[in-house]
Amino acid sequence: MHQRVNGVTKRFSKVGWEILKYMAFIIFSVYSLTPLTWLVAAAFHPNPTYLLELPKKPTLKNFAMIFIEGDMSRWLMNSLILGTFSMMFAVATTVLAGYALSRLDFWGKDAFMSVLLIGGFMPWIARMIPTYKICISLGLIDNMVGTALVIAAGSLPSQTWIIKGFFDAVPRELEEQAWICGSTRLDTLFRVVFPLVGHGVAVVAFLSFVGGWGSFAIPLILLHSEANWPMSLGIALFMGAKEYRMDLGALTAAVLIYIVPPLVIYYVIHEHLTKVKLTKMEV
C-alpha cells in the first residue's frame, strides 16, 4: 500500500513538473512575442496606439510615408554599405589571421592570443578617442568605408578566435598532401582548407554584417553628414522629428523594415549556422 502511494505521488509529481514547464514556456513565449506582434500590427494599422490592437483594415500608408516623405531609401543603402563592407573586411582579415594563429608557431604566440582575447572584451568607448584621432589623421571622418573599417575592427578579436577554432579542426595532413602535389600555402588555404571551414566563415560573415548594419554609436561619432547616416541614425532622427514625433505607424514601419534584412540573411545561411561543429575531422 505504501509503495502504491509513493508510485502515485511520483506520477503526479512528474505530471506537475511537465505542466509547470509548459506553463513557463507559454509565459516566456507570450512575453517575447507580444512586443513583436505589437510592432507588426502598428506598422499596418491606420491609427496605431500603444495598445496591442490588430488592424481591421491593414494599410500600407505608413510604409509609403517613410519612403515618400522621409529618406528611407538612402538610409537603407547606407546601412547596406556599412554591413557589406564590415563583412568583407572582417571575413578577409579573420580568415588569414585565424589560419596563421592555427598553423604557425612563433615566439609570443600565446601572449599575443591572450592580448587579442582581452582586447575583444575592452569597451568600445575606451578605444573611441584614439580611434577617432587615427581616423582624423587618415581622413576617414565622414567616410562610409572608413566607418565600416572601424566597425569591423572592433569585432576582429572575438571573430578571429571563432574562425581559429574551425581551422584547428582541419587536419594538417590535408595541407601536407596538397603541398606534396605542388600547391602553395595560399593556394592550399583557398582550395583545400577554406571549403572545410565554410560554416565558420558563415558565422563570422553573419555576425560582422549584423554588427555593421545595426551599429549606432560609431556612425554617430564618425559620420557627420546626414547624407551618410545609416538606418540606425535615421530612425533616431525620425523619432525626434517634429512631424513624426507621435506617428507610431511611420515609426514602427521603419523599425519593421530595419529588422528584415538580418532576418533574411539568417534564413539564407541558417543551415551553416546550425551545422557548426568544432570536432576533429577525419582524413
N, C-alpha and C positions, 0 to 999 in steps of 0.2 A: 504493500500500500504506500509506504513511504517512498519507494523508488518510483512508483507511478506518479505520485505528486511531484517529485523532482523532475521527472520527464516532462510533465505538462508545464511546469514552471519554466523550464529551459526553452520549451517550444514557444511559449508566449513571449519570453524574453527575446528570442530570436526574431519573432514577428514584430515585436515592438521596436527593435533596432532597425529593421527594414523600413518600417513606417516612418521612423524619425529621419532616416537617410533620405527617403523620398520627399518628405516634407522640407528638409533642409535644401535639397536640390531645387524644389519648386520655388521656395522663397528666394534663393540666390538667383534663379533664372528670372523671376519677376523683377527683382531689384536691378539686375543687369540690363534687361531688355526694355524696361519702361522708358528710360531716357531716350534710347534709340527709336523706340516706337513714337514717342512724342516728337522727335526731330523729323521723322519721315512724315508724320501726319501734319505737322505745322507747315512743312515745306509745300504741301499740296493743298493746304487749307486756304480758302479765300480770306478769312479773317481769323487768324490763329490767336490763341491766348496762351497763358502759362499753364492752363489746364490741359490734360490729355483729352482730346476730342477728335474722333475720326471724321474727316470731311464727308459730308453727304454728297457734295458735288465737287470732286477734285478738280483743281485748276493748275495751269502752268504759268500763270501770270507772274508769280514770284520769280521763277527762273527767267522769264522774259525781261523782267525789270532789271535784274542784276547784269544781264548781258547788254541791254539797250542803254540803261541809264548809268550803269557802273562800268568798271574796267575789268570785268571778269576774264575776258579773253586774254588780255595782257598779263594778268596775274597768273593765270593757268600756264601760259607759255613760260613765264619767268620761273615758276616753280618747277616746271618740267626741265628747264635748262639746269637749274641747281641740282635737282635729283639725278639727272642723267650724267652730268659731269662729275658729281660726287661719286657716283657709282663707278664711272670709268677710272677715276683717279684711285679709288680705294681698291678695286679689283686688280688693276695693273701693279700697284705697289705692294699689296699684301701677298699676291701670288709669288712675286720674286723674293720678297723678304721672308715669307714663310718657308719657301723652298730652301733658301740659303740657311736659315736657322735650323731646319730639319736635317740637312745633308752635310753642311760644312762644320768642321771642328776648328775653332780658333781660340786664341787666348782671350780670356774675359767674357766668353760666351754666356756663361751662367749669370754673371753680374749684369751683363747687358740685357738679358731677358728679364731679370728681376726689375731693373730700372724701367724697362719698357712696360712691364705689367703695372708697376706703381704709377707710372705716368698716365696710364689709362684711367686710373681712379682719381686723378687730380681734377678738382672742379674747374670747369671751363673758364670761370670768371678769374681764376688765378693766373690763367695763361693769356687772358684777353688783352691786357695792357702791352706786354711785349709783342704779342701777335699783331696788335694794331700798329705799333711802331714799325714792325717789319713790313706790314702791308703799305704803310706810307712810303717807306724807302723804296719799295719795289713798284710803286704805282698801282697797287691793287685795290685802292679805295674806290668805291662806287663801280666795281668791276664784277660782272657776273661770274666769270671764270675764276677770278681770284677768290671770290666768296665761296664758290664751290670747293676750291682747293683747301681753304681754311676749314670748312665743314668736314671734308673727308679726312684731313689731318687729325682732327680731334678724335676720330674713331679708329685710327690705324692701329694703336697698341692692342686693343682688345680683339680686333678683327685679324691681326697678324697671328695672335695666339690661336684663334679659332682655325685658321687655314693651316697653321703649322701642325695641328693635331691630325688633320687629314693627310698631310704629306708623311707624317710619321707612320701612318697605317699602310703606306705603299711600300712593299719590299724593295730593298735596294738591288736585289738580284735582277729585277726587271730592267733597271737602268744599266746594269753591268752588261747584260745581254745585248742591249741596244748599242752600247759603246763598242762591244766586240765587233758588231756589224758595221761600225764606222760612223755612227751618229755622234754629233757633238752634244755637249751638255745641254745647251739651249734647245737644240732640236729634240733631244730626248724629253725635255721638260714639256714641250708643247705637243709632241706626238705620242708619248707614252704615258707620262705621269699626269699631265693636265686632264685627259679624259677620265682618269680614275678618281679625280677629286672634284668632279663636276658638282656633286651635292654640296660640298663645302664652298665652292665658288658661288653657287646659287644662294647660299645663306648670306655670304658677305655682300653679294650684289643686292639682295633684298634689303638687308639692314642699312647699307650705305645709301640706297635710293630713298628709303623712308626717312633716313636722317636728313638728307638734303631737301626732300620735299616738305618735311614738317618743321624744319629749322626756323626759329623765330628770333632769338637773341642775336645771333651772329649777323644775319642780314640787317637787323635793326641798327647795328653798330657800323657795319661796313658799307651798306648801300644807302647813300644819302638822297639819291634822286628817286622820286615816286615812280618814274617810268621803269625803274629796275626792281621795284618791290615785288616779292613773290606773293603767293596766295595768303600765307600766314600773316604778313603785314597788311595785305589788302583787307582781310576780314577785320583786323583791329581798326583800320581806318574806316571801314564800312560801319563798324559798331559805333564809332564816335561821330560819324557824320550827322549833321542836324536833321537832314531829311530822312535818314534811316534809323534814327535813334530808337523809335518804338515799333519799327516794322519787323516783327518777328518772322513774317513769311519770307521776306527777302533774305534776312539773316540766316534762317535755317536752310533755305535753298542753297545759299553759298556754302554753308558748312557741309551740307549733304554732297555737293559736288566735290568739295575738298577731300572727302574721305573715300571717294570712289576709286581713283587711280591706284592707291596702295592695295585696296581690296582686289582689284582686277589683277594686279601683278602677283599678289599672293595666290590667287586662284590659278594663274598660269603655271607657277613654279611650285605649287604646294606639294606635288609629288616628290620633288627633290628635297624639300624641307622635311617631309615625313619619313624619308628613307635614309636620313643621316645616320651613318654608323661609323664608329671610330675603331672597330675591331680590326685586327691584323688580317690583311688579305693574304690569300694563298697563291703561290706561284703556279 
